């Protein structure tokens, strides 16, 4: 029962990570943006991913 709950907890995070991954792929394929703009956007996406992971960890600790 605990395993099923744990797997269910990962589902929203998995969907968010997939969205971020697809967004990063699209971003890197974009040829109209400069390298600096792409770097800023990639760092922003990674920060968002970090906040998702930290939020999940925090919820597990409580």
DRENTORKOL-3810 file (N, C-alpha, C; in nm, 4 decimals):
REM DRENTORKOL-3810
@n.u->0.0831; n.v->-0.1199; n.w->0.0000; ca.u->0.0000; ca.v->0.0000; ca.w->0.0000; c.u->0.0869; c.v->0.1253; c.w->0.0000
@n.u->0.1924; n.v->0.1261; n.w->0.0804; ca.u->0.2825; ca.v->0.2409; ca.w->0.0863; c.u->0.3508; c.v->0.2628; c.w->-0.0491
@n.u->0.3885; n.v->0.1533; n.w->-0.1161; ca.u->0.4545; ca.v->0.1637; ca.w->-0.2461; c.u->0.3638; c.v->0.2294; c.w->-0.3492
@n.u->0.2375; n.v->0.1908; n.w->-0.3496; ca.u->0.1419; ca.v->0.2494; ca.w->-0.4440; c.u->0.1274; c.v->0.3987; c.w->-0.4182
@n.u->0.1206; n.v->0.4385; n.w->-0.2919; ca.u->0.1101; ca.v->0.5802; ca.w->-0.2590; c.u->0.2347; c.v->0.6550; c.w->-0.3055
@n.u->0.3508; n.v->0.5946; n.w->-0.2845; ca.u->0.4762; ca.v->0.6592; ca.w->-0.3236; c.u->0.4835; c.v->0.6761; c.w->-0.4752
@n.u->0.4467; n.v->0.5728; n.w->-0.5495; ca.u->0.4477; ca.v->0.5834; ca.w->-0.6959; c.u->0.3492; c.v->0.6906; c.w->-0.7410
@n.u->0.2330; n.v->0.6978; n.w->-0.6768; ca.u->0.1360; ca.v->0.8013; ca.w->-0.7098; c.u->0.1883; c.v->0.9403; c.w->-0.6829
@n.u->0.2720; n.v->0.9548; n.w->-0.5808; ca.u->0.3299; ca.v->1.0848; ca.w->-0.5478; c.u->0.4278; c.v->1.1310; c.w->-0.6551
@n.u->0.4922; n.v->1.0373; n.w->-0.7227; ca.u->0.5909; ca.v->1.0744; ca.w->-0.8241; c.u->0.5273; c.v->1.1122; c.w->-0.9570
@n.u->0.4042; n.v->1.0728; n.w->-0.9805; ca.u->0.3384; ca.v->1.0956; ca.w->-1.1093; c.u->0.3338; c.v->1.2448; c.w->-1.1481
@n.u->0.2860; n.v->1.3360; n.w->-1.0604; ca.u->0.2836; ca.v->1.4779; ca.w->-1.0997; c.u->0.4240; c.v->1.5328; c.w->-1.1274
@n.u->0.5222; n.v->1.4878; n.w->-1.0489; ca.u->0.6587; ca.v->1.5355; ca.w->-1.0697; c.u->0.7116; c.v->1.4861; c.w->-1.2042
@n.u->0.6788; n.v->1.3608; n.w->-1.2402; ca.u->0.7231; ca.v->1.3049; ca.w->-1.3669; c.u->0.6652; c.v->1.3848; c.w->-1.4836
@n.u->0.5385; n.v->1.4211; n.w->-1.4740; ca.u->0.4744; ca.v->1.5002; ca.w->-1.5797; c.u->0.5408; c.v->1.6368; c.w->-1.5903
@n.u->0.5688; n.v->1.7008; n.w->-1.4768; ca.u->0.6341; ca.v->1.8320; ca.w->-1.4778; c.u->0.7739; c.v->1.8227; c.w->-1.5369
@n.u->0.8476; n.v->1.7164; n.w->-1.5025; ca.u->0.9822; ca.v->1.7002; ca.w->-1.5559; c.u->0.9788; c.v->1.6769; c.w->-1.7060
@n.u->0.8787; n.v->1.6032; n.w->-1.7543; ca.u->0.8657; ca.v->1.5811; ca.w->-1.8982; c.u->0.8346; c.v->1.7122; c.w->-1.9703
@n.u->0.7480; n.v->1.7937; n.w->-1.9110; ca.u->0.7151; ca.v->1.9231; ca.w->-1.9717; c.u->0.8397; c.v->2.0112; c.w->-1.9793
@n.u->0.9181; n.v->2.0126; n.w->-1.8721; ca.u->1.0399; ca.v->2.0942; ca.w->-1.8705; c.u->1.1389; c.v->2.0413; c.w->-1.9735
@n.u->1.1515; n.v->1.9091; n.w->-1.9837; ca.u->1.2426; ca.v->1.8486; ca.w->-2.0807; c.u->1.2040; c.v->1.8865; c.w->-2.2228
@n.u->1.0759; n.v->1.8748; n.w->-2.2563; ca.u->1.0300; ca.v->1.9114; ca.w->-2.3909; c.u->1.0497; c.v->2.0609; c.w->-2.4155
@n.u->1.0251; n.v->2.1399; n.w->-2.3143; ca.u->1.0431; ca.v->2.2840; ca.w->-2.3269; c.u->1.1896; c.v->2.3183; c.w->-2.3527
@n.u->1.2807; n.v->2.2494; n.w->-2.2834; ca.u->1.4234; ca.v->2.2731; ca.w->-2.3046; c.u->1.4657; c.v->2.2317; c.w->-2.4456
@n.u->1.4146; n.v->2.1202; n.w->-2.4930; ca.u->1.4479; ca.v->2.0764; ca.w->-2.6293; c.u->1.4012; c.v->2.1794; c.w->-2.7315
@n.u->1.2786; n.v->2.2279; n.w->-2.7158; ca.u->1.2262; ca.v->2.3297; ca.w->-2.8073; c.u->1.3073; c.v->2.4581; c.w->-2.7995
@n.u->1.3459; n.v->2.4928; n.w->-2.6783; ca.u->1.4235; ca.v->2.6146; ca.w->-2.6570; c.u->1.5583; c.v->2.6071; c.w->-2.7277
@n.u->1.6248; n.v->2.4927; n.w->-2.7164; ca.u->1.7568; ca.v->2.4783; ca.w->-2.7772; c.u->1.7496; c.v->2.4707; c.w->-2.9291
@n.u->1.6351; n.v->2.4288; n.w->-2.9842; ca.u->1.6176; ca.v->2.4247; ca.w->-3.1296; c.u->1.5870; c.v->2.5634; c.w->-3.1864
@n.u->1.5458; n.v->2.6561; n.w->-3.1003; ca.u->1.5080; ca.v->2.7899; ca.w->-3.1447; c.u->1.6307; c.v->2.8610; c.w->-3.2003
@n.u->1.6231; n.v->2.9033; n.w->-3.3242; ca.u->1.7387; ca.v->2.9672; ca.w->-3.3881; c.u->1.7323; c.v->3.1196; c.w->-3.3832
@n.u->1.6208; n.v->3.1741; n.w->-3.3367; ca.u->1.6094; ca.v->3.3199; ca.w->-3.3354; c.u->1.6631; c.v->3.3807; c.w->-3.2065
@n.u->1.6921; n.v->3.2971; n.w->-3.1074; ca.u->1.7420; ca.v->3.3488; ca.w->-2.9799; c.u->1.8953; c.v->3.3452; c.w->-2.9778
@n.u->1.9532; n.v->3.4402; n.w->-2.9070; ca.u->2.0989; ca.v->3.4408; ca.w->-2.8938; c.u->2.1401; c.v->3.3359; c.w->-2.7907
@n.u->2.2683; n.v->3.3059; n.w->-2.7876; ca.u->2.3205; ca.v->3.2068; ca.w->-2.6917; c.u->2.2963; c.v->3.2516; c.w->-2.5480
@n.u->2.3103; n.v->3.3805; n.w->-2.5214; ca.u->2.2883; ca.v->3.4313; ca.w->-2.3862; c.u->2.1427; c.v->3.4164; c.w->-2.3440
@n.u->2.0513; n.v->3.4447; n.w->-2.4364; ca.u->1.9088; ca.v->3.4285; ca.w->-2.4058; c.u->1.8760; c.v->3.2822; c.w->-2.3778
@n.u->1.9327; n.v->3.1925; n.w->-2.4571; ca.u->1.9097; ca.v->3.0499; ca.w->-2.4350; c.u->1.9637; c.v->3.0070; c.w->-2.2991
@n.u->2.0824; n.v->3.0559; n.w->-2.2634; ca.u->2.1421; ca.v->3.0203; ca.w->-2.1348; c.u->2.0538; c.v->3.0648; c.w->-2.0191
@n.u->2.0035; n.v->3.1868; n.w->-2.0271; ca.u->1.9154; ca.v->3.2378; ca.w->-1.9214; c.u->1.7895; c.v->3.1525; c.w->-1.9112
@n.u->1.7318; n.v->3.1167; n.w->-2.0242; ca.u->1.6095; ca.v->3.0361; ca.w->-2.0225; c.u->1.6357; c.v->2.8956; c.w->-1.9680
@n.u->1.7491; n.v->2.8349; n.w->-2.0047; ca.u->1.7839; ca.v->2.7017; ca.w->-1.9536; c.u->1.8033; c.v->2.7078; c.w->-1.8029
@n.u->1.8732; n.v->2.8091; n.w->-1.7550; ca.u->1.8942; ca.v->2.8227; ca.w->-1.6108; c.u->1.7621; c.v->2.8440; c.w->-1.5377
@n.u->1.6715; n.v->2.9189; n.w->-1.5979; ca.u->1.5393; ca.v->2.9406; ca.w->-1.5378; c.u->1.4626; c.v->2.8090; c.w->-1.5276
@n.u->1.4679; n.v->2.7287; n.w->-1.6345; ca.u->1.3986; ca.v->2.5987; ca.w->-1.6342; c.u->1.4594; c.v->2.5059; c.w->-1.5286
@n.u->1.5912; n.v->2.5071; n.w->-1.5155; ca.u->1.6562; ca.v->2.4229; ca.w->-1.4151; c.u->1.6210; c.v->2.4681; c.w->-1.2734
@n.u->1.6083; n.v->2.5967; n.w->-1.2540; ca.u->1.5654; ca.v->2.6483; ca.w->-1.1238; c.u->1.4235; c.v->2.6013; c.w->-1.0920
@n.u->1.3374; n.v->2.6024; n.w->-1.1920; ca.u->1.2009; ca.v->2.5543; ca.w->-1.1747; c.u->1.2010; c.v->2.4058; c.w->-1.1387
@n.u->1.2831; n.v->2.3278; n.w->-1.2068; ca.u->1.2940; ca.v->2.1853; ca.w->-1.1780; c.u->1.3447; c.v->2.1622; c.w->-1.0358
@n.u->1.4415; n.v->2.2407; n.w->-0.9947; ca.u->1.4951; ca.v->2.2295; ca.w->-0.8584; c.u->1.3859; c.v->2.2594; c.w->-0.7562
@n.u->1.3034; n.v->2.3583; n.w->-0.7818; ca.u->1.1970; ca.v->2.3912; ca.w->-0.6867; c.u->1.0952; c.v->2.2779; c.w->-0.6771
@n.u->1.0681; n.v->2.2101; n.w->-0.7895; ca.u->0.9770; ca.v->2.0956; ca.w->-0.7877; c.u->1.0351; c.v->1.9837; c.w->-0.7017
@n.u->1.1633; n.v->1.9551; n.w->-0.7221; ca.u->1.2270; ca.v->1.8474; ca.w->-0.6461; c.u->1.2358; c.v->1.8810; c.w->-0.4976
@n.u->1.2695; n.v->2.0034; n.w->-0.4652; ca.u->1.2771; ca.v->2.0432; ca.w->-0.3242; c.u->1.1398; c.v->2.0400; c.w->-0.2579
@n.u->1.0377; n.v->2.0800; n.w->-0.3307; ca.u->0.9020; ca.v->2.0757; ca.w->-0.2781; c.u->0.8603; c.v->1.9314; c.w->-0.2489
@n.u->0.8931; n.v->1.8413; n.w->-0.3415; ca.u->0.8598; ca.v->1.7004; ca.w->-0.3203; c.u->0.9346; c.v->1.6451; c.w->-0.1988
@n.u->1.0618; n.v->1.6783; n.w->-0.1870; ca.u->1.1410; ca.v->1.6322; ca.w->-0.0729; c.u->1.0847; c.v->1.6873; c.w->0.0574
@n.u->1.0498; n.v->1.8142; n.w->0.0585; ca.u->0.9941; ca.v->1.8771; ca.w->0.1783; c.u->0.8644; c.v->1.8087; c.w->0.2205
@n.u->0.7789; n.v->1.7776; n.w->0.1223; ca.u->0.6530; ca.v->1.7097; ca.w->0.1519; c.u->0.6763; c.v->1.5696; c.w->0.2079
@n.u->0.7817; n.v->1.5030; n.w->0.1633; ca.u->0.8142; ca.v->1.3691; ca.w->0.2138; c.u->0.8638; c.v->1.3757; c.w->0.3581
@n.u->0.9339; n.v->1.4835; n.w->0.3925; ca.u->0.9902; ca.v->1.4957; ca.w->0.5272; c.u->0.8853; c.v->1.5307; c.w->0.6312
@n.u->0.7766; n.v->1.5927; n.w->0.5874; ca.u->0.6730; ca.v->1.6321; ca.w->0.6834; c.u->0.5823; c.v->1.5203; c.w->0.7187
END
